[in-house]
Amino acid sequence: MASAALTLQNVFSRLNATQLGAPILIVMILAMMVLPLPAFALDVLFTFNIALSVLILLVAIQVKKTLEFSVFPTVLLVTTLLRLSLNVASTRVVMLEGHTGGDAAGKVIEAFGHFLVGGNYTVGIIVFLILVIINFMVITKGAGRVAEVSARFTLDAMPGKQMAIDADLNAGLIGEDEARQRRSDIAREAEFFGSMDGASKFVRGDAIAGIIITLVNVIGGLIIGVVQHDLGLAEAAKNYTLLAIGDGLVAQIPALVISIAAGMVVTRVSDERDVSAQFAAQVFRNHQVVFITAGILGAMGLIPGMPNLVFLLLAGGLSFLGWKMLEKSRREAFKPVQAPVAPAPVQEAQEASWADVAPLDVLGLEVGYRLIPLVDKTQDGELLRRIRGIRKKFAQEVGFLVSPVHIRDNLELKPNAYRILLKGVEVGHGEAFPGQFLAINPGRVAGTLPGTPTKDPAFGLAAVWVDASLRDQAQAYGYTVVDASTVVATHLNHLILTHASGLLGRQEVQQLIDYLAKEMPKLVEDLVPKILPLGTLQKVLQNLLEEGVHIRDMRTIIETLADHATRTQSADELTTQVRMALGRAIVQQLYPSGNEMQVMTLDPQLERLLLQTVAGTSGASALEPGLADGLLKEAAAAAQRQESLGMPPVLLVPGAIRLLLSRFLRRSIPQLKVIAHGEVPETKILKVTSIIGGRS
C-alpha cells in the first residue's frame, strides 16, 4: 500500500494544475449528466456558464489574428457540452421539484423565467424561439459558411503562400526558423477554419436540442404535475412552463454570446489592431460621411409624425462628432513648423560581406515533407539513428570520420522524394514511402506482389513498394524486405562508400594526422610536413579510396610513405608503393575466405603491347581507339561472367600497367578491380577464369 501511495504521489507531483484542469473539467461535465445536483449548485454552474461565455466574447474581440485563439473550436465543443449537461441536470430537478414552485430549480432559472419575460410563459416561449432562430439561422449558419469558405480558400492559397515563403528565404529576407514558423502558421490556419466549420455543427445541434429539451420539459412537467402531484392544469402549466422557459433561456443566451464570438473570430481580417481599434479607425475616419448622416437624420426629424426629438438629438450628436473629427484633421494638417532638426542617420542597407557566403555542406540530405517524420528528433526519427550508425561503421571500416550529414526539408521535392548532395551537387535521389516496405527482387522469387513497381535506389534492382500487411508474404516469396528508413540509409551508405575519396578533404586528413600523432608522434612528425606535404598525402589517400581500398592501416601507409617519399614526390608512384604494402589487406577485402583467387588476366601479346604503350607515353589517351574499344568490350563481358558465377571481377596485371588500366576501365566498369602481381601474397593460389584479348 505504501509503495502504491508513493507511486501515486510521484505521478501527481509530475502533473501541474494546467495538465489536470482539462480532464477534471470534462469529467465534471459528464458527471452532471448522471449525478443529481442541488438547486444552489445549479445556480453556481449557470452563473459560471454565463461568465464563461462573456469571457470568450471579450477574448474574441481582443484577438488580432485568428491563430491567437486557435483553441476556439475545442472551446466551442466544451461549452456546448457544458450547456447540454446543465440542461440535463436542470431537467432532472424541474421534473422532480417543479410542483413546489418557481424556485425549485434555483434562483437563476427563476429569474430568467419571471423577470426577463415578466412571468408570462407565452412571452417566454416567443422570446426563447426568437433567440433560437437568431442563433441557429443567422449567426451560427453564417459563421459556419464563412469558416467553410475560408478553409477552402486557405487550402487553395497554400501552394502560393509556400512559394512566397521559399522566395523570401532564397532571397535572404528571412531565416530558416522564420520560414518554418510561417509554413506552420499556414497549415494551422487551414486546420483552424476546417475545425471551425465542423464546430459550428455543434452549436447548430445545440439549438435544435434546446428546442426539443424545452418541449419535453413542458409536456413532461404537465403530465407529472397533473398525474403525480394532483395539480390543476393551469397551475401545472404555469409552474413547469415557466421553469422550462427559464431553463431554455439561461442556456440559449450564453449560446448566443458564444456564437457571436465565433462569428467575430472567423470574420476577422488579420491586422495589428483589435476589433475596437479597427472599428474606430475605419468607420469614423471620414468627417464628411458623419455630416451627411447627421443631415439625413435631421431632415427625417423635421417630418411631421416622426419622433422628432429622437431624430434631432441623434443628428445633433453626430454633427458634434463630425465637428470634432474636422478639428482634429485641421490640427494635424496645420501643425506649427518646428526648428529644423538634423535628420537621424538613415540606416543604409548593409554591404555584402564574406559573412554572406555560406559554406557548402560536405554531405547533405534533402527530404520531401512526408519524409520529415523520419528525420525529426521530436518524433524520434529512425533515420537519424541509422545515419549515426552509418558514420560510425564507415569510420571503423574505411578508416576516417566522414562529415556529419546536414538534413533539411525541401518543398520543391515530391512529398516522398529525397536527394543526397555532395558539396551542394546531387549524387543520388529516390523515393521512400513511410508505413510501406520495399520488396527487392534479388533475382529469384516465387511470385509477384501487388504494389508500386520501382527500382532499389542504391543498386538498381527491381523492387516494389508494398503495404505492411504483405511483408510476410513478400519474405515468403524470397524478396528482400526493408522499410523506408532503411532504403534511404542504404542508399546514403552506398553513395558515401562510392564517393569516399571526395569526402576526404584536407581538413579530414589533418584531423586524421592529429589523431595518429597521439599514438605514433615521432613517425607522423618525421613525415608530415618535413618530407611529404599534406596535399600529397591527401592525394595518395584519395587514390586508394577511389579504387575502394580502405585506409584503416594508417601505420603501414605512413611507414611506406616515409620510406619512399625521399625518392619521389609523385602521388601516383607513392600510391603504387602503398598498394604493394597493403597487398594482403587488398586481397583480403576482395577474397575474404580461402587461399584460391579466381582472377582474369590479359593475353600475353596484349600485355606486351600495353607495356610498350606505357613505356613510351603517359596515359590511356595513347591507346589506339580500336584497341581501347575492343579491350573495354572484352573486359566488360569477362566481368559479367565472373559476377554470374558468384566471383568478384578482379583483373590481375603487371604493376607497370595497373594504374593505366584501372583508370581506363573504372569509368565504364566500376565493379571491376584491377590489382598488380606485386600486390598478391605468396600464399595465395591463382586460378585464371578468363583471358582478355585471347580465348576464355
N, C-alpha and C positions, 0 to 999 in steps of 0.2 A: 504493500500500500504506500509505504514511504517513497519507494522508487517511482511509483506511478504518479504520486503527487509532485515529486521533484521534476518528473518529465513534463507534466502539465505546466508547472511553474516556468520551466525553461521555454516552453512553446509560447506562453503568453508574454514572456519578457521580450521575445523577439518581435512581437506584433505591437505596433503602435495604435493609437486611437484612430488614425485615419484608415488603417487597414481593417480594423474591426467595425468601423462605422457603417459601411455599406452592407455587409452581411447581417448585422444586427437589425438595421432598418428594414431589410427585406423580410427577415424572419418575423419581425413585429407586425408588418403589414399583413403577412399571411396568417399570423395568429389572430388578428382582428376578425377574420372571416369565420373563425371556429369558436373562439372563446367569447363568452358574454361579457359586455363592458357596462359599467355603471354609467348613469347619466352624466356625472361630473367628468369622467374620462372622455366621454363623447364631446363635451364642451371643450375640453383641452385640445383634443385632436382636431376638431373642426376649426378652432381658432388657429392652431398650428398650420392647418391646410391653407387657410386664408392668408396668413403671414407668409407662408412659403410661396404662394402664387404672386403676391405683391413683390417679394424679393426677386423672383425670377423676372418679372416685368421690368423692374428697375435695372437689373443686370443687362437685360436685352437692350434697354435704352442707352446704356453707357458704353457698350462694346463698340469698338471702332472697325473691327473686321470680324467676319463670321467665324473664322477659326479661333477667335478668342473665347468663343462659347461652344467649342466643338462637342462638349459633353451634353448639349441640349437635347438631342434625340433620346438619349438614355434618361435624362431628367424628365422628359415628356412621358416616357413609359412608366417611370416610378411614380410620378404624380397622378397619372391616370389610375394606376393600380391602387394608390392610396385612397383616391376618391371612391373607387368601387368597393374597397374594403370597408370604408366608413359607411357607405350605403348599406352594405350587408349588416354591419354591426347595428346601425341605427334602425334598420327594418326589424331586426330581432327585438329591440327594445320597444319600438312602436307597436308591434303586434302583441307583445306581452303586457305592456303597461299603458297602452293608449287609452283605455277606458277610464283611467284615473284623472285625465285632464291634459291641458296643452303643454305642461312642463314635464310630461312623462319621459321624453327623450332628451331632456336637458334644456338649459336656458337659451342656447344658441338657436336650436331648431324652433323653439317657441318664439324667439324674437323675429326670426325670418318669417314665421307663419302669421304672426299678429301685426307687428309694427310695420314691416315692409309692404304688406298687402292689405293692411287695415283690418285684419281678422275676417276678410271675405274670401272664402275659398274659391269662388268663381273668378274673382280678380286674380287670385293666386295662380289658378290654372292657366289663365290667359298670359300672365307675366312669365310664368315658367315656360310655356310653349314658345313665346316670343324669344326668350333668351336662348332656348334650344335651337330655334330656327336661325337666329343670328350666328350662333356659334357653328352650327352644322353646315348651313347653306352658304354662308358668306365668308366668315373668317377662315375656318378650317379648310373648306374646299379651295378657297383662293390660295392659301399658304401652301397646300399640297400641290396645286398646279404650278405655282412658282418654283417650288423645290424640284418638281419633276423636270420642268423645262431647264432650270439652272443646271441640274445634274447632267442632262443630255448635252447642253451647250458646253459645259465644262469638260466632259469627256471628248467631245469633238475638237475642242481647242487644245487638248493636252499635247498632241504632237508639235503644234506650232509653238506653244509655250516652252516645251523642252528644247526645241531647236533654237529658240531665242536665248535660253539659258546657256546652251552649248556655245552659241556665237559670242556671248559676253565672256564666257570662260576662256575661249580661244583667243579673244582679243585682250585678255588680261584685265578686264574691268572688274571681275570678281574672282575670288579664290575657289578652290575645290570645296571647302567647307560650306561656303555660302551657296554654291551651286547645288550641293547635295541637299541643303536645307530648302532651297526653292523647289527642287523636284519633289521633296517630301510634302511641302505645302500644297502643291498642285494635286498630288494624289489624295491628300487629306481633304481638300476642298471638294473633289468629286465624291469621295466617300461620305462627306457630311451631307451634301444635298441629296444623295441617294438615301441615306438614313432618314433624313427629314421627310422625304416623300413617303417612306414606309411608316414613320412615326405618326404622320398625320392621320393614318388609318386608325390608330389607337384613339385619337380624340373623336373621330367620326363614330367609331363604335361606342365610345363612352356616352355620346349624346343620345344615340339610339337606346343604349342600356338605361340611361336616366329616365327616358320616357316610359320604357317598359316597367322599370322598378317602381316609378310613381303610380302607374296604373295598377300594378299588383298590390301596392300598399293600400290604395284606395279601396279596391274591390275586396282584398283580404281583410282590411280593417272593418269594412261594413259587415262582412259575414261574421267575423269574430265578435264584434260589438253587439250585434243583434242576437246571434245564436248563443254565444257562450256567456256574455255578460248581461243579457236581457236589457240592453239599451234600446231606446227608441230609435227609429230610422233616422230622424233628423239630428238627434244628438250624436249618434254614431257617425253620421256623415260629417258633421261639424268637427268632431274631435279628430277622427282619423284622416279626413281630407286635409285639414289644416296642418296636421303633423306630416303627412306625406308631401304636401306642397313645400312646407318649411324645409324638410329633408332634401327635396329636389333642388330648391333654390340655394341652400347652403353648399351644395355640391356644384351646381352649374355656374354660379358666379365666379368661384376660383377657376373653373374650367374655361370660362370666357376670358378671364385675365391671362391665363397661360396661353390660350390660343392667340390672343393679341400679341403676346411676347413672341410666339412662333412666327407670326406674320411679319413682325418687325425685324426678326433675325434674318429670315430668308429674303426679304425685300431690301436688305441693306446693300448699299454700294460701298465698297471698301474705300475708306477715307481716314485721314488722320484725326478727324473730329468725331464726337459722338452725335447722336440724333439731334439733341437740343441745339448744339452749335451749328450743325448743318441747316436746321430749320431756320434759325435766326439769321444766318448769313445768306441764305438763298431766297427765302420768302420775303424778307423785309430788307432787301438790299437796294430797291429802286423806289425813291420817294414819289415819282410820278404815278406809279401804279397805286400807291396808297391814296394819293389825292383823288385820282379818278374814282376809286372805290368809295371814298367819302362823299364825293359829289353825287354818285348814283344813289347811295343811301339817303342823302339829304333830299334829293328830288322825290324819292319814294315817300319820305316822311311828310312832304307837303301835299300829298294826295289826300282828299277828304275820305274819311272812313278807315284809313290806315292807323295803326298805333303810332301816332306822330311822335310822341315823347321818346319812345324806344329808338325809333329810327334816327331822330335828330341827335339824341345823346350819343349813339354809336358813331354817327357821321362826325360829330364834334371830336370824339376821342380819336378817330382815325386822322382827322385833319391835324390835330395836335401832334400825333406821332409822325405824320409826314413832314410837318414843320421842323421838328427836332432832327429828323433824318437829313433835311435840306441844310439846316445849320451845320450839322456835323460835316457834311460833304464840302460846304464852303470853307470851313476852318481848315480842312485837310488840303483844299486847293490853294488857299492863300496863306500859307504858313510864312512867318517873317523870315527873311533871308539872314542867316547867321554868318558870322565871320568865317571866311574860308579856312577850312581845316585841312592840313596836309593829308592827302588821301592815304589810307592804310596800304601798305605794300601789298600788291596783288601777288598771290602765291602762284607763281608760274608752274606750268607742268614740268615735272622733273625730267631732266635729260636722261636719255638711255645710258645705262651703265653696265659694267660687267656683271652686276648682280641680277640683271635681267636675262643673262644667258644661263639657262638651267641645264645642268649636265644631264646627258642621256643615261638612263638606267642600263646597266650591262645586260640584265635579264629582266624581261617584263612579261606579264600575263594579263591580257585584257579579256573580260568576260561580258556576255550579254546579261540583261537584268534577271533572267530566270536562273542564271548560274550563281548569282550573288550569295544565296544561302550556303553554297559550297565553300565560299571563302570568307564568310562573315564570322568574326570572332564571337560576336554576341549570340550567334545561332550555333556555335560550336561546329564551325565548318570543317568537315572531314578532310577536304583537300588541303587545308593549311597544315595539318599533321603529316599528311603524305609528302608534301613538299619539303618539310623539315627532315623527314626520313630520307628523301632523295638526296638532299645536300650532304647529309651525314654519310650515307652509303657511298656517294661519289667520292667524298674525301678519303674514305677508308680504302676504296678500291683503286682509284685513279692516282691519288697522291697529292692533291691540293684542294683547298676550300674554295668552292665556286661562290660568286657573288650572290647575295640574297635576291630572291625573286620579288620584284615590285609588282603588286597586284592592284588593278584598278578596274572599275566598271566602264563600259563604253557603250553608250546608247546608239551609236551608229552601227553596231553589230546586230545580227539577228538575235532574238531573245535567248536562244540556246547555243549560240556560237561563241567561240573563243579563239584567240590567236596568241601566238608566242613570239616575242620580239627579242632580237639580239642587237643591242646598241641602237635601238629605235627602228630596226628593219625586221619585217616579218619573216620568220623562218619556218613557220608552221601554223596551221589553223585546222579547225574541226568543229564538230557539234557534239554536245552531250545533253542527255535528257534526264534530269533528276527524277528519281522514282521509277525509272526503267533500267533494263540491263542490256548490255551489248553482248550478243551471242556471236562469237568469232568462229568462223569455219576454218579449222586447221588443215583441211584437205580431204578428210574422210569423215562424213557424218551420215547418220542413218535416216534422216528425214529433213523436211523443210519446216520452217516456223512462220506463223503469221506475224507481221510487223513491218517496220520501215527498213527496207534494204539500204545498206551503206557499205563503207569500207573502213576497216580499222585505220584510224588516222596515223598511227605510229608506223605500221609495217605494210599497209595497203592490202591486207587480207579481206576477203569477202566476209561481210558480217550483216547482222540485222538487229535493230533495236526492238526489244520485246517487253511486254508488261511483266511485272514482278511475279504474276501468277504462273507464267510459263518458264520460270527459271529452272525448276527441277526437270521439266520436260526437255529443255534445251541441253542440260547436262547429260540426261539420259541418251540423247541423240548423238552425243560426242562433241558438242560445241564447248568452246572455252567461254565461260560466262563471267563478266565483270560489270561492276556498277559504274555510274557516271564519273565519280571522282577518280576511280582507278583508270578510266580511259584517259582523262586529262593528265593524270600523274604519269602514266606510262608514256604518253606522247612527249611530255616535258622531259622525262628522264632520257628517252631516246635522242631527243634533239640536243640535250646537254652533252651526252656522250659523243654525238656526231660532231658538235661544234666545240669540243673541249679546247682545241688549240686557240680558237677565237676568244675563249673566256679567260685564257691565261695572259693577262696583261703584265706590264712591268710592276704595277702595284702588287699583284698577286705573287710575282716572282720575288719581289723584295720581302714580302711578308713570309714567304717560304724560306728564304735565306735567313731572315731574322730568327725564325723558329729553329732551323737547323743549327744556327750558331750557338744555341744553348747546349746542344748535345756534342757537337764537334766544332768548337770555336776555332781551333787552330787550322783545321782543314779549310773551312769556309774563308777565314781571314787570308790564307795564302792564295786562294783562287780569285775571289771577287773582292775588290776590283783590281788587285795587284797584277794578276796575269790575264784574266778574262773579263771584258766589260760585261755589265749586267745585260745589255741588249743582246750580246752574242749568246749568253746563257739562255735568255728568253727564247731566242730563235731555235736553239738546239732542242729545248723542251717542247716548243711548238711543233718542230719537225717530228718528234716522237709521237706526240698526241695526234697529229694529222693522220698517222698510219695506225692509230689505235693502240700504241704501246703505252702502258701505264708508267708513271714516273714515281711509284712508291719507293723504289730502291734508290733514293737520292744519294746515299753513301757511295754506291758504285758509280753513279753518274758523276758526282763531284770528283771522286778519285781518278776516274778515267779522263775527265777534262783537265785535271791538274797535271796528269802525265803527258798529255798531247798538246795542251794549249801553248806551250813554249815553242812548239814546232810549227803550228799553223793556227790561224785565227778564223779559218773558213768554217762557217756553221755547218755546211754540208759534210765536210770531211770529219769534223768533230762528231756529227751525228752518226756517221758510219762507224767510228770507233766505239761510241757509246752503245750502239746496237749490238756490236760484237760482244761487248762486255755484258750486255743484258740478254745474251742469246738464250740462256736457259729459261729466263722469265718469259721471253717472247714465245718460245716453243711451248712452254707450259700453258701459256694463255690460249694458244691455238689447239694444242692437243693435251687436254687436262689429264688423260689417263693412257697407260700403255707406252711401250717403247717404240712402237711402229708408227711411222709417219707416211701417210698416203699423200704424195705430192705430185704436181705437174712440173714438167721440165720443158726446156726448149730443145729443138733439134740441133745437134752439134753444128751443122753448117750455118743455121740461123744465129746461133750463139757467136760464132766467129765473126759473122757479118756485123752483128751489133757491137762486138768488142772493137772492131776496126772503126766503126762509126763513132764510138765514144772516144777512142784514142785520137781521132782526127778532128772532132768537133766538140761542142759543149752543150748539147741539148737534143731533145727529141725532135725539134724542128728540122734537124738534118736528116731524119728518116725519109726515105723515098716514099711518096704518097701511096703507091701501090703496095709496098711492103708494110707500111703502117696500117693500111686498111685491112689487109689480109691477117696481120698479127692480131689486130683488135677483134676481128670476127672469130678467129680460131680460139683466142683466149676466152671470149665470152661463151662460146659453145662448150669449151672444156670446163669452165667454172660451173656452168649449169649442170653438166653431167655429174660433177663432184657433189653438188648440193643435192641432186636427185638421189644419190647413193648414200646420203646422210653424212658426208665427209666435208670438212672445211676446204674451201677453194684456196689452196696455197700453191704458189709458183716458186720453185727453187731455181735460182740463177747464180752465176758468178757475182762476186761482190762488186766488180767494176761496173756492171750494168744494172745493178739492183735499183739504184736511185732513178736512173733513166726510165726503166720500165715501170717502176712504182708510180711515178708522176704521170707517165703517159697513160697507164691503164686505170688509174684511180678514178678519173672523172667519169668514165663510161662504165666501169665495173667496180663500184665502190666496195662490194663484198670480197673482192679478190685481194689476198695478201701476198706480197712479194717479199721473200726472205733470201738471204745470201747463204752460200755454203759455209762461210765462216761463222754464221750465227747458230748452226745446228750442233748441239752437243755430240761428242763422240759416242755416247752410249745409245743414241737413237738409231733405229734401223729404218732406212729409207725404202719406200716402195713406190715406184713410179706408176701412176694410173693413166696419165695422158702425156703425149709428146706434142707440143705445139710446133708447127712447121714441119712435121713428119707424120707418121702413121700413129694412131692412138692404139 
